[in-house]
Amino acid sequence: MLAFILFLIIVWIILGIIGAVVHGLVWLLIVAAILFVATLALGGSRLRAGRGRATR
């Protein structure tokens, strides 16, 4: 699961860079930023939930 989340984060960073560099694709930068934050939030919540079960 962690590898998949890291893969998604890398994809969002690459899309954000493309959106920032290519003129007219600012919307791609915005979408990539939103998805990046959503992936971090989802990944963080799942990692914290997984750790809580392992200690019980």
N, C-alpha and C positions, 0 to 999 in steps of 0.2 A: 504494500500500500504506500509506503514511504517513497519508493522508487517512482511510482506513478505520480504522486504529488510533486515530487521534484521535477519530473519530466514536464508536467503541466506548467510549473513555474517558469522553467526555461523557455517553453514555447511562448508564454505570455510576454516574457522579456524580449524575445526575438521579434515578436509581432509589434511590440511597443517601439522598438528601435526602428523597424521598417516604417511604422506610422509617423515617427518623428522625422525621419530622413526624407521620405518621399513626399513631395509637395502634393497636397490634395488628399492625403490619407491621414489627416489628423483624427478622424473618427476611429481609425484603427488603433491609434494610440490610446484613445479614451476607452474603447472596448477592452483592449489588452490590460489597461490599468484596473478596470472594474473586475475583470476575471482574475487578475493577479491577486487582488485583495480578497476576493471570494475564495480562491483556492487556499490562500494562507489561513483564512478563518476556518474553513472546513477541515483542512489538514491539522491545524492546531487543536481544534476541538476533538477530533478523532484520536489524536495522539494522547491528549490528556485523558480521554475516556479509557483508552487502552491501558494506560499506566495505573489508573485507579483500580481496575479489575485485577491486575497482576499483583498488587500488594495485599489484597484481601485474602 
